[in-house]
Amino acid sequence: MSHWRPFAYVPRLTATDRSRPIELLFDIVFVLALSQVGRLMQHDSSLLGIARTVALLLLLWWPWNQMVTIACYLPSDEIRMKIGTLVATAVFVQLALVAPEAFMDRPGGYDGPTVFVIALIAARSIGVALCWMLAFGAPRLRGNLVCLTVGAFIGYGLMFASLGTTGMTQVALLLGAALVDIGGVCLTACPNTQARFHFGLVEGWQIHSTQIFCTRMKVAYLVSLSQCLEFLDIIAQAKTISASLLVFLVTAVLIMYLLWRSYGDLLFPQAISVLAPDSEKLTLGQKLALCIGGYHFVHAFMIGGVLVLAVNLQDEFAVLSDEGVAGTVDTGNLERMLAGLALVFACQAVFFFLVTRRFDPARLVLALACPVAIPPLVGAPVLAVAATVVAFGIALLWWDQTRYADLRGTAQPVPAARPAVA
């Protein structure tokens, strides 16, 4: 039964597969939980705060990432996937509510870190259970699932061990739990695992739909960008709507649009094209590096950078609402905002290389320009800072349109051939 396979990392394109509403609902709830990452760094920019941000990012990202991969095997209208997705959505709602207390409990109610760990284990366990269901009837792949399950359970133990600790020890245990879990999956993804350890995929790394896999990553990126518009409630509550507020609103929409174009116009369609099983633009090892490195890791930090940028844009909008057009940018917010933007550009540069095997100097230069721009912009008006971010985005869009016209013209995937009707 070739369709009973655990997940793997070189997608196979099927033109008819599309994401279902239930999957998109799950993605939106996931981004709601992930938005707490930006909030965490906003309140604590110390080394401990950054470490907590990275740990929270990976802990939330990995269960969702695995559910996305499994969805390429079980359609959302299949009863097991439907139940699993609904339960996972409910769990991620709980994670979104308790994420602010992931590292430190607030007065009243249940212990925040304990509830967070239990919800996280529940989310990951859903993915593990679905993997075992997928592999039912494929005995030669049980070694993969044993490795995957052992890594998950070691991660569970480290999470529970973190409950009695604080500070860097707590962060190290939680981060270790995520990395051990991820390592257990990546071990089964190595091309030579079968030959060396006598377990691993024999039939190659295939996902049933490149379209679903890449599109849901794109949806997460897009919904993360929409966090830039959360300050609309500030306009709704404002006693007077000034011209500066409206200008900043337009600027924020433009920032969101430019960052979307920098990803959706070039990187997303090109990735779908090169990951198609009949595509020879990348070797099998390069496709594996793209899926594991580009999608499972680089996308996590790219979306994290977007959320950090969005959260600090909201704060600057609040400053503009209180102080008017003369309001100046807060130094801490400026540093976090440009750091988030630099992270987005750097991750896009890495992803671009994994997709095209070409270096993109523009994204690397912009990633370096963001920290360089901090000293001149300290004490500058909020609108000037927003205009600088827009200028970076316009420069990148112009570069993509003039430099990569060949990629833009060939990035569309080739639909899979339909089987002949007898």
C-alpha positions in Angstrom: 0.0 0.0 0.0 2.2 2.8 -1.3 -0.1 5.5 0.0 0.5 4.5 3.6 3.7 6.3 4.3 5.0 8.4 7.1 5.9 11.9 6.2 9.1 12.8 4.3 10.6 15.8 2.7 10.7 15.9 -1.1 7.2 16.7 -2.1 5.4 15.1 -5.1 3.2 17.6 -7.0 -0.5 16.9 -7.4 -2.4 19.6 -9.3 -5.8 18.8 -7.7 -4.8 19.1 -4.1 -5.7 22.3 -2.2 -5.8 23.3 1.4 -9.2 23.0 3.0 -10.9 25.6 5.3 -10.3 23.5 8.4 -6.6 23.5 7.7 -6.5 27.3 7.1 -8.4 27.8 10.4 -5.7 25.8 12.1 -3.0 27.9 10.5 -4.7 31.1 11.6 -4.9 29.9 15.2 -1.3 28.8 15.0 -0.2 32.3 14.0 -2.3 33.7 16.8 -0.3 31.6 19.2 3.0 32.5 17.4 2.2 36.2 17.8 3.2 35.9 21.4 6.8 35.4 20.3 7.0 39.1 19.3 5.3 40.1 22.5 7.8 38.2 24.6 10.8 39.9 23.0 9.0 43.2 23.3 8.9 43.0 27.1 12.4 41.5 27.5 15.2 42.3 25.1 18.0 40.9 27.3 19.9 37.7 26.5 17.5 35.7 28.6 14.5 37.3 26.7 16.0 36.5 23.3 16.7 32.9 24.4 13.1 32.6 25.6 11.9 34.0 22.3 13.8 31.4 20.3 12.7 28.6 22.6 9.0 29.6 22.3 9.3 30.0 18.6 10.6 26.5 18.1 8.3 24.9 20.6 5.2 26.3 18.8 6.5 26.0 15.3 7.4 22.3 15.4 4.0 20.7 16.2 2.3 22.9 13.6 5.0 22.1 11.1 4.5 18.4 11.5 0.7 18.7 11.2 1.3 20.5 7.9 3.5 17.7 6.6 1.1 15.0 7.7 -1.7 16.9 5.9 0.1 16.1 2.6 -0.7 12.4 3.2 -4.1 12.4 4.8 -6.7 14.7 3.2 -8.5 17.0 5.6 -11.9 15.3 4.9 -10.4 12.0 6.1 -11.9 11.3 9.5 -8.6 10.8 11.3 -7.1 14.0 9.9 -10.3 15.9 10.5 -10.5 14.9 14.2 -6.7 15.5 14.6 -6.9 18.9 13.1 -9.9 20.0 15.1 -8.3 18.8 18.4 -5.0 20.4 17.4 -6.8 23.7 16.7 -8.3 23.6 20.2 -5.0 22.9 21.8 -3.3 25.8 19.9 -6.1 28.1 21.2 -5.0 27.1 24.7 -1.3 27.6 23.8 -2.1 31.1 22.5 -3.8 32.0 25.8 -1.1 30.5 28.0 2.0 31.4 26.0 2.6 34.7 27.9 3.0 32.6 31.0 5.2 29.9 29.4 8.2 30.9 31.5 6.8 32.8 34.4 3.5 32.2 36.2 1.1 35.2 36.8 -1.0 35.5 40.0 -4.2 33.6 40.0 -5.5 30.5 38.2 -3.5 27.4 37.3 0.3 27.4 37.1 1.1 28.9 33.7 4.3 26.9 32.8 2.6 23.7 33.7 -0.5 24.3 31.5 1.8 25.4 28.7 3.9 22.2 28.8 0.8 20.0 29.0 -0.8 21.7 26.0 2.5 21.5 24.1 2.8 17.8 24.7 -0.8 17.3 23.7 -0.2 19.2 20.4 2.9 17.1 19.6 1.2 13.8 20.6 -1.5 14.4 18.0 1.2 14.5 15.3 2.9 11.4 16.6 -0.4 9.5 16.7 -1.3 10.5 13.2 2.2 9.3 12.0 1.6 5.9 13.5 -1.8 5.7 11.8 -0.2 6.7 8.5 2.4 3.9 8.7 -0.1 1.2 9.6 0.5 -1.5 7.1 4.1 -0.5 6.3 6.2 -2.6 8.7 9.6 -1.7 7.2 9.0 1.9 8.2 8.5 1.2 11.9 12.1 2.0 12.6 11.4 5.6 11.5 8.5 5.9 13.9 10.4 4.4 16.8 13.1 7.0 16.3 10.5 9.8 15.9 8.6 8.6 19.0 11.7 8.2 21.2 12.7 11.7 20.3 9.3 13.1 21.1 9.2 11.3 24.5 12.7 12.5 25.5 11.4 16.0 24.6 8.4 15.4 26.9 10.7 14.5 29.8 12.9 17.6 29.3 9.7 19.7 29.3 8.5 18.3 32.5 12.0 18.7 34.0 11.9 22.4 33.1 8.9 23.0 35.4 11.1 23.0 38.5 13.6 25.5 37.1 13.9 29.1 36.2 16.0 31.4 34.1 18.5 30.0 31.6 18.2 26.5 33.0 14.5 26.5 32.2 15.2 27.9 28.7 17.9 25.3 28.0 15.7 22.4 29.0 12.8 23.6 26.8 15.1 24.4 23.9 16.7 21.0 24.3 13.3 19.4 24.2 12.5 21.0 20.9 15.9 20.2 19.4 15.9 16.5 20.5 12.4 16.1 19.0 13.4 17.8 15.8 16.6 15.7 15.7 14.6 12.5 16.0 12.7 13.4 12.9 15.6 14.6 10.9 17.6 11.4 11.7 14.9 9.5 9.8 15.1 12.0 7.0 18.8 11.4 6.2 19.2 9.8 2.8 21.7 7.1 4.1 19.7 6.2 7.2 18.3 3.1 5.7 21.7 1.8 4.5 23.5 2.6 7.7 21.0 1.8 10.4 18.5 -0.4 8.6 15.6 1.9 9.0 14.4 4.9 7.0 12.4 5.5 3.9 13.2 3.0 1.1 11.1 4.6 -1.6 12.5 8.1 -1.5 11.3 11.3 0.0 7.9 12.0 -1.3 5.1 14.3 -0.2 1.8 13.9 -1.9 1.3 17.6 -2.7 3.9 20.4 -3.1 1.0 22.8 -3.4 -0.4 22.1 0.1 3.0 22.0 1.8 4.3 25.3 0.3 0.9 27.1 0.3 0.3 26.6 4.0 3.8 27.9 4.8 2.9 30.9 2.6 -0.4 31.4 4.5 1.5 31.4 7.8 3.8 34.1 6.5 0.9 36.2 5.1 -1.2 35.9 8.4 2.0 37.0 10.3 2.2 40.1 8.1 -1.4 40.9 8.9 -0.3 41.4 12.5 1.0 44.8 11.3 -2.6 45.9 11.1 -3.6 45.1 14.7 -3.3 48.7 15.6 -6.5 49.4 13.7 -8.3 49.2 17.1 -6.2 52.2 18.2 -7.7 54.3 15.4 -11.2 53.0 16.4 -10.6 54.2 20.0 -8.9 57.4 19.1 -10.8 60.6 20.0 -9.4 62.3 16.9 -8.1 60.8 13.8 -5.2 62.9 12.6 -3.5 63.0 9.3 -0.4 61.5 10.8 -2.3 58.4 12.0 -3.7 57.9 8.5 -0.3 58.3 6.9 1.2 55.8 9.3 -1.7 53.4 8.5 -1.0 53.6 4.8 2.7 53.2 5.4 2.1 50.0 7.5 -0.1 48.5 4.8 2.6 49.4 2.3 5.3 47.6 4.5 3.1 44.5 4.7 2.5 44.6 0.9 6.2 45.0 0.1 7.3 42.2 2.4 4.6 40.0 0.9 5.7 40.7 -2.7 9.3 40.0 -1.7 8.2 36.5 -0.8 5.1 35.6 -2.7 6.2 36.9 -6.2 9.5 35.0 -6.4 10.4 32.7 -3.6 7.1 30.8 -3.2 6.3 29.9 -6.8 9.9 29.1 -7.5 10.0 26.7 -4.5 6.9 24.9 -5.8 8.5 24.5 -9.2 11.9 23.1 -8.1 10.4 20.7 -5.5 8.2 19.0 -8.1 9.4 15.4 -8.4 9.9 15.7 -12.2 12.0 18.8 -11.8 15.7 18.4 -12.3 16.7 21.9 -11.3 17.8 20.6 -7.9 19.4 17.2 -6.9 17.7 15.0 -4.4 20.1 16.2 -1.7 19.4 19.8 -2.5 15.6 19.2 -2.4 16.1 17.6 1.0 18.1 20.6 2.2 15.4 23.0 0.9 12.6 21.2 2.7 14.4 20.6 6.0 16.5 23.7 6.2 14.4 26.1 4.2 10.9 25.2 5.3 11.4 23.5 8.7 13.9 26.0 10.1 14.5 29.2 8.0 10.7 29.8 7.7 10.4 29.6 11.5 12.8 32.5 12.0 11.5 34.4 9.0 8.0 34.5 10.4 9.4 35.2 13.9 11.2 38.3 12.4 7.9 39.4 10.8 6.1 39.2 14.1 8.8 41.1 16.0 8.5 43.9 13.3 4.7 43.9 13.5 4.6 44.1 17.3 7.0 47.1 17.4 5.1 48.8 14.6 2.0 48.7 16.7 3.9 50.3 19.6 5.2 53.1 17.4 1.6 53.7 16.1 0.5 54.1 19.8 3.3 56.7 20.2 2.1 58.5 17.1 -1.5 58.4 18.5 -0.5 60.0 21.8 2.2 62.5 20.7 1.1 63.4 17.1 3.3 63.8 14.1 6.2 65.1 16.4 6.3 61.8 18.2 9.8 60.3 18.2 10.7 56.6 18.0 11.6 54.7 21.1 15.2 53.4 20.9 14.3 50.0 22.2 11.4 49.7 19.7 13.6 50.9 16.9 16.3 48.3 17.6 13.8 45.5 17.8 11.9 46.6 14.7 15.0 46.8 12.5 16.4 43.6 14.1 13.1 41.8 13.1 13.4 43.3 9.5 17.1 42.2 9.3 16.1 38.7 10.3 13.4 38.6 7.6 15.8 39.7 4.9 18.6 37.3 6.1 16.2 34.3 6.1 14.9 35.3 2.7 18.5 35.3 1.4 19.1 31.8 2.8 15.9 30.5 1.4 16.6 32.1 -2.0 19.9 30.3 -2.1 18.3 26.9 -1.1 15.7 27.4 -3.9 17.8 28.7 -6.7 21.4 27.8 -5.6 22.3 31.5 -6.3 23.4 34.2 -3.9 21.2 37.2 -3.5 23.4 40.2 -2.6 20.4 42.6 -2.2 18.8 40.7 0.7 22.1 40.3 2.4 22.9 44.0 2.0 19.5 45.0 3.4 20.0 42.6 6.3 23.3 44.4 7.1 21.8 47.9 6.5 19.1 47.5 9.1 21.5 47.6 12.2 23.6 50.2 10.5 20.5 52.4 10.2 19.8 52.3 13.9 22.2 55.2 15.1 21.0 57.7 12.5 17.3 57.0 13.3 17.6 57.3 17.1 15.3 60.1 18.1 13.9 60.4 14.6 10.1 60.9 14.0 8.1 57.7 13.8 7.0 58.5 10.2 10.7 58.8 9.2 11.4 55.3 10.5 8.4 53.8 8.8 9.5 55.6 5.5 12.9 54.0 5.9 11.4 50.5 6.1 9.3 51.2 3.1 12.4 52.4 1.1 14.1 49.1 1.9 11.1 47.2 0.7 10.8 49.2 -2.6 14.5 48.7 -3.3 14.2 45.0 -2.8 11.1 44.8 -5.1 12.9 46.8 -7.8 15.9 44.4 -7.5 13.7 41.3 -7.9 11.9 42.7 -10.9 15.1 43.7 -12.8 17.6 41.1 -11.6 15.5 37.9 -11.6 13.2 38.2 -14.6 14.3 34.8 -15.7 13.2 33.2 -12.5 9.9 35.1 -12.4 9.0 33.8 -15.8 9.7 30.1 -15.1 8.5 29.8 -11.5 5.1 28.4 -12.2 4.8 24.6 -11.4 4.0 22.1 -14.1 0.7 20.3 -13.3 1.0 16.6 -12.8 -0.3 14.5 -15.7 -3.7 12.9 -15.0 -4.0 9.1 -15.3 -5.5 7.8 -18.5 -9.1 6.7 -18.3 -9.5 3.1 -19.3 
